[in-house]
Amino acid sequence: MRHIVISDCERPEQTAPIARAYGVGLECTTFYDPNFLPEHPGGIEDYLRTTEGISFKTMHGPFAGLSTGVRDRQIRAVTMGRYLEACSTAQALGLRDIVIHNNYYDYCAPRDVWRQNTRDFFRELLERIQDRDVCFHLENTLERDGELIAEVVSTAASPKLDMCLDVGHAQGMVRDGLPALDWVERYGGMIGHVHLHNNCGLRDDHNNLADGVIPMAEVLQALEDRAPEAIWCIECGLPRYDVRASLDYLASLGYLKTKGAGI
């Protein structure tokens, strides 16, 4: 992996000390809500102060109600605006990696319509950000496999767009979908970012890495083999779980050099 980060779970004041103790980065979820900055004009400055000393950060972009592929042009236009706003926020935070959802689900649009609209959407988006130092990572949510995302990424053929594999979404949110390990084997060359969490196989639990049906050690080794430059984000923690258990798990497998004892 290129970097390990933990989700700040919208609680950077609690997660930043853990990130510092373990020597990992943070994935910022504070700004995925488009209403946050208008309601908190000093939010970026506050975040930078709270996370001072953490050298590597990524960002989860907006997703609620957004879609790149539906028929409604106004929804696609709002989505474009939100993603451009996310670019500006990312640059203000001094980071370049932004996770966004593919947001495809069965019956939201015919697949051929979705394909064309999404290809057109990202062609325009990438043209509009060509002078910005950002990279979008397109995350699976309810897809049964990665074919739609892979097609978008391969068609764009841009260093500013790749796949974010959410292993818990792949093996927990979708019945009879492609297992997480098979996602890595099939699409590893396109994966630039990974959301790591485990579950019971029936829902999106966001359990700690060792707690669930996903063969996490096998998935991690496959990621090292097939997507060695991917960013790993542990997306489990507050308020239900202690992310330190997952960090210690990575340390036990040799992916982290030290445990954050005493934090």
C-alpha positions in Angstrom: 0.0 0.0 0.0 1.1 3.6 -0.5 -0.5 5.0 2.6 -2.7 4.0 5.5 -5.3 6.4 6.8 -8.2 6.1 9.2 -11.6 7.7 8.8 -12.0 10.7 11.1 -15.7 9.6 11.5 -16.6 13.4 11.6 -14.7 13.5 15.0 -11.2 14.8 14.1 -10.6 16.0 17.6 -10.8 12.3 18.8 -9.3 10.5 15.8 -6.4 12.9 15.1 -4.5 11.8 18.3 -4.9 8.2 17.3 -3.6 8.9 13.8 -0.5 10.7 15.2 0.2 7.9 17.7 0.2 5.2 15.0 1.9 7.3 12.3 -1.0 7.1 9.9 -3.1 9.6 8.0 -6.7 10.7 8.1 -9.6 10.5 5.7 -11.6 13.7 6.2 -15.4 13.0 6.3 -16.3 16.4 7.9 -17.0 18.1 4.6 -19.0 15.5 2.7 -22.1 17.4 3.9 -22.4 20.3 1.4 -24.2 22.4 4.1 -21.2 22.2 6.5 -19.0 25.0 5.2 -21.9 27.5 4.6 -22.9 26.9 8.2 -19.3 26.8 9.6 -17.3 29.4 7.6 -14.2 28.7 9.6 -14.4 24.9 9.2 -11.4 24.5 7.1 -9.1 26.5 9.4 -10.5 24.6 12.4 -9.8 21.3 10.7 -6.3 22.2 9.8 -5.6 23.2 13.4 -7.1 20.0 14.8 -5.1 17.8 12.4 -1.9 19.7 12.5 1.2 17.4 12.3 -0.6 14.7 10.2 1.2 14.9 6.9 -1.1 12.7 4.7 -4.9 13.2 4.4 -7.6 12.2 2.0 -11.2 13.3 1.8 -14.6 11.7 1.4 -16.6 13.8 -1.0 -20.3 14.5 -1.1 -22.7 11.6 -2.1 -26.2 12.0 -0.7 -28.7 12.5 -3.5 -26.0 12.7 -6.1 -25.8 10.8 -9.4 -23.7 10.8 -12.5 -25.8 8.5 -14.6 -29.5 9.2 -14.0 -31.7 10.6 -16.8 -32.4 13.9 -14.9 -30.0 16.5 -16.3 -30.6 18.8 -13.3 -29.4 16.1 -10.8 -26.3 15.5 -12.9 -25.7 19.2 -13.0 -26.0 19.5 -9.2 -23.6 16.5 -8.9 -21.1 18.2 -11.1 -21.3 21.3 -9.0 -20.8 19.4 -5.8 -17.7 17.6 -7.2 -16.2 20.8 -8.3 -16.8 22.3 -4.8 -15.1 19.2 -3.3 -12.0 19.9 -5.5 -11.9 23.4 -4.0 -12.3 22.1 -0.5 -9.6 19.5 -1.0 -7.1 22.1 -2.3 -7.9 24.3 0.7 -7.1 21.4 2.9 -3.9 20.7 1.1 -4.9 17.2 -0.2 -5.5 15.6 -3.6 -7.4 12.3 -3.1 -11.2 12.5 -3.1 -13.5 9.5 -2.7 -16.9 9.7 -4.4 -19.7 7.2 -4.8 -20.7 5.6 -8.1 -24.3 5.4 -6.6 -25.5 2.9 -9.2 -28.2 0.5 -8.1 -30.6 -1.8 -10.1 -33.5 0.1 -11.6 -32.1 3.6 -11.1 -31.6 3.8 -14.8 -31.1 1.3 -17.7 -27.5 0.2 -17.7 -26.9 1.6 -21.2 -28.3 5.0 -20.3 -26.2 5.0 -17.1 -23.1 4.1 -19.0 -23.4 6.8 -21.5 -24.4 9.5 -19.0 -21.6 8.6 -16.7 -19.0 8.5 -19.4 -20.1 11.9 -20.6 -20.2 13.2 -17.0 -16.6 12.2 -16.2 -15.3 13.4 -19.6 -16.6 16.9 -18.7 -15.5 16.7 -15.1 -11.9 15.7 -16.0 -11.7 18.5 -18.6 -12.8 21.0 -16.0 -10.2 19.8 -13.4 -7.3 19.3 -15.8 -5.3 22.0 -14.1 -6.1 20.9 -10.6 -3.9 18.5 -8.6 -6.7 16.2 -7.5 -7.6 12.6 -8.0 -11.1 11.1 -7.7 -11.6 7.5 -6.5 -14.9 6.1 -7.6 -16.4 3.9 -4.9 -18.7 0.9 -5.2 -21.9 0.9 -3.0 -24.7 -1.3 -4.3 -23.0 -2.7 -7.4 -23.0 -6.5 -7.8 -19.6 -6.3 -9.5 -17.2 -3.6 -10.7 -17.9 -3.7 -14.4 -19.6 -0.3 -14.6 -16.9 1.4 -12.5 -14.2 -0.4 -14.5 -15.7 0.8 -17.7 -15.8 4.4 -16.6 -12.2 4.3 -15.3 -10.8 2.6 -18.4 -12.7 4.9 -20.8 -11.5 8.0 -19.0 -7.9 6.7 -19.0 -6.9 9.5 -16.7 -4.5 9.6 -13.7 -7.2 11.7 -12.1 -9.8 8.9 -11.9 -9.5 5.4 -10.5 -11.5 2.9 -8.5 -12.1 2.9 -4.7 -12.9 -0.6 -3.6 -15.1 -0.7 -0.5 -14.6 -4.3 0.7 -17.5 -4.1 3.1 -19.9 -2.8 0.5 -18.8 -5.6 -1.9 -19.4 -8.3 0.6 -22.3 -7.2 2.8 -24.5 -4.7 1.1 -25.1 -6.8 -2.0 -26.7 -10.2 -2.1 -25.1 -12.7 -4.5 -22.5 -10.1 -5.4 -18.8 -10.6 -6.3 -16.9 -11.3 -3.1 -14.3 -8.8 -2.0 -11.3 -11.0 -2.8 -12.6 -11.5 -6.3 -13.0 -7.7 -6.7 -9.3 -7.4 -6.0 -8.3 -10.2 -8.3 -10.4 -8.9 -11.2 -9.9 -5.1 -10.9 -6.7 -4.7 -8.9 -5.0 -2.7 -11.6 -7.6 0.0 -11.4 -7.8 0.2 -7.6 -6.2 3.4 -6.2 -8.0 3.6 -2.9 -9.6 1.0 -0.5 -12.1 1.3 2.3 -11.5 -1.4 4.8 -14.0 -2.8 7.3 -15.7 -6.1 8.0 -19.3 -7.3 8.5 -21.5 -10.3 9.1 -22.2 -10.7 5.4 -25.8 -9.4 5.6 -25.4 -5.6 6.1 -22.9 -2.7 6.1 -21.8 -3.1 9.7 -18.4 -1.4 9.4 -17.0 -3.8 12.0 -13.3 -3.9 12.9 -11.1 -5.6 10.4 -10.9 -9.0 12.1 -14.6 -9.1 13.1 -16.7 -10.6 10.3 -16.9 -13.0 7.3 -14.6 -11.2 4.9 -11.2 -13.0 4.8 -9.4 -9.8 5.6 -5.8 -11.2 5.7 -6.3 -12.7 2.3 -7.8 -9.5 0.9 -4.9 -7.4 2.2 -2.3 -9.7 0.7 -4.2 -9.6 -2.6 -4.2 -5.9 -2.5 -0.5 -5.8 -1.9 0.0 -8.1 -4.9 -2.6 -6.5 -7.3 -2.8 -2.9 -6.2 0.5 -2.1 -4.4 0.0 1.7 -4.8 -3.5 1.9 -3.3 -4.3 4.0 -0.3 -5.8 1.9 2.5 -8.5 3.7 4.6 -9.8 1.9 7.8 -13.4 2.9 7.8 -14.5 1.6 11.1 -14.3 3.3 14.5 -16.2 5.9 16.4 -18.9 5.9 17.8 -19.4 2.1 17.7 -15.9 0.7 17.4 -12.4 1.5 18.5 -10.3 1.9 15.4 -7.2 1.1 17.4 -8.2 -2.6 17.3 -8.0 -2.5 13.5 -4.7 -0.7 13.5 -3.3 -3.2 15.9 -4.6 -6.0 13.6 -2.6 -4.4 10.7 0.4 -4.2 12.9 0.1 -7.9 13.8 0.2 -8.7 10.1 3.2 -6.5 9.5 1.5 -3.7 7.7 2.3 -1.1 10.4 5.6 -0.9 12.2 4.4 -0.1 15.7 1.3 -0.2 17.8 0.0 2.9 19.4 0.2 1.8 23.0 -1.0 4.2 25.7 -3.3 6.1 23.4 
